Amino acid sequence: MRRIELVVEAPLAEEAARAVAAATGARVLTRARAGATGAEPPSDTEGAAAVVAAAVTSALGGLEASRVLAVVAPDGGVEVIPLLD
């Protein structure tokens, strides 16, 4: 995996990008979910970002794609969509 486009709640975007990059070795570009602007960050953003990284890594499984879109739902579920280069 070379690149992950990560859609996540705005308060977690930067920390989640770092955690996902560290967990996968991929370059991570983040996009904030619409409707999440102005949301209060969790008290433990590092811990919440680690949970996001674990969920994304799990959802990637054995996927063979160089580029993916990973959408993290507000409830923590993750949908991974392989993208064409």
C-alpha positions in Angstrom: 0.0 0.0 0.0 1.6 3.3 -1.1 -1.2 5.7 -0.4 -4.3 5.9 1.8 -6.9 8.6 1.5 -8.4 8.7 5.0 -11.8 10.2 5.7 -12.2 10.8 9.5 -13.8 13.1 12.1 -12.1 16.5 11.9 -10.7 16.5 15.5 -8.8 13.3 14.8 -7.5 14.0 11.3 -3.9 14.9 12.0 -3.3 12.4 14.8 -5.1 9.7 12.9 -3.0 10.3 9.8 0.2 9.9 11.7 -1.0 6.8 13.5 -2.2 5.2 10.2 1.0 6.1 8.4 3.1 4.6 11.3 1.0 1.4 11.3 1.0 0.9 7.5 4.0 2.6 6.1 1.8 4.3 3.6 1.5 8.0 2.7 -1.7 9.2 4.2 -3.9 12.1 3.0 -6.8 13.1 5.3 -10.2 14.5 4.6 -12.5 15.7 7.4 -16.0 14.3 7.3 -18.7 16.8 6.5 -20.9 17.7 9.5 -18.0 17.0 11.9 -16.6 20.6 11.8 -16.6 22.2 15.2 -16.7 18.8 17.0 -14.9 18.7 20.2 -11.8 16.5 20.1 -11.8 13.5 22.4 -9.9 14.0 25.6 -7.3 11.4 24.5 -6.7 12.1 20.8 -3.6 9.9 20.7 -5.5 7.0 22.1 -8.5 7.6 19.8 -6.1 7.9 16.8 -4.5 4.6 17.7 -8.0 3.0 17.7 -8.7 4.4 14.3 -5.3 3.1 13.0 -6.0 -0.4 14.3 -9.4 -0.4 12.7 -8.0 0.8 9.4 -5.2 -1.7 9.5 -7.6 -4.5 10.2 -10.0 -3.4 7.4 -7.0 -3.3 4.9 -6.4 -7.0 5.7 -4.6 -8.6 2.8 -5.9 -6.1 0.3 -3.5 -5.8 -2.7 -3.9 -2.2 -3.9 -1.4 0.6 -4.2 -4.0 3.3 -3.4 -7.2 3.1 -1.2 -9.9 5.3 0.2 -10.6 4.4 3.9 -13.7 6.0 5.3 -14.0 5.9 9.1 -17.7 6.1 10.3 -18.5 8.1 13.5 -19.2 4.7 15.2 -15.6 3.6 14.3 -16.5 1.2 11.5 -14.2 1.4 8.5 -14.9 0.9 4.8 -11.9 0.4 2.5 -12.3 1.0 -1.2 -9.4 0.2 -3.6 -8.7 3.0 -6.1 -7.2 2.9 -9.5 -3.8 4.6 -9.9 
